[in-house]
């Protein structure tokens, strides 16, 4: 993707420029080449997110630039692998986008964090938190996979949105966690460490209280916790599990009060296993406060 052209398009649109203005300033051939470079690599929905241009306006652009829209409907399926590859096939007006995605330690971290403090939609991956260092780390890990939009609220909560249907599909399909992706990650210790460290950055606690450090991991997804517990067992890290009530307070959504009912489980690491936990997981964490406590534990 030519980010310079993308920035120029957005700049012209912000100044109320229409398609004719954009075509005149950028040039019809350059504009056509730009659209062809991102379509069907990205779906219409993804391009809408990337450019800020509505799907109906995009259809108008395609007509004017004489770009066929037979590839409008894309079915994406990604597979975990040690190499990147892609094949796009169009049939009966539907495009099938099949890809293998190389699972790097950085991507394993992103997947772990997104399943904790994140949201997976069909064409995009969102991660959010308030820790500034996590924002830098996650942005660095995500930037090679496509366009990232950013926002930050007054309370300090930031959100990064990656427009990439292949990465989203690698994490979830039909709103269900991809077990084959987790199998791939947990069959490799290096990837598993990054995944769990990210999940602990999002959902865990590493807190010093007096002379004792509390190392907890909270979540309601027993499937994910089972995977993590099996890793802990394989490394002879002792732990206990406590089943408790939901730690979430009631909240409002669309002016309606929601009472969380999911049962949250807590994994606790005893002091005797703190050194092993640090070596396998804590060392790879990036949350500012949690990382600081881990460094203090290493000293002692």
Secondary structure, 3 states (H helix, E strand, C coil): CCHHHHHHHHHHHHCCCCHHHHHHHHCHHHHHHHHHHHCCCCCHHHHHHHHCCCHHHHHHHHHHHCCCCCCCEEEEEEEEECCCEEEEEEECCEEEEEEEEECCHHHHHHHHHHCCCEEECCCEEEEEECCHHHHHHHHHHHHHHCCEEEEECCCCCEEEEEECHHHHHHHEECCEECHHHHHHHHCCHHHHHHHHHHHHHHHEEEEEECCEEEEEEEECCHHHHHHHHHHHHHCCCCCEEEEECCCCCCEEECCEEECCCCCEEEEECCHHHHHHHHHHCHHHCCCHHHHHHHHHHHHC
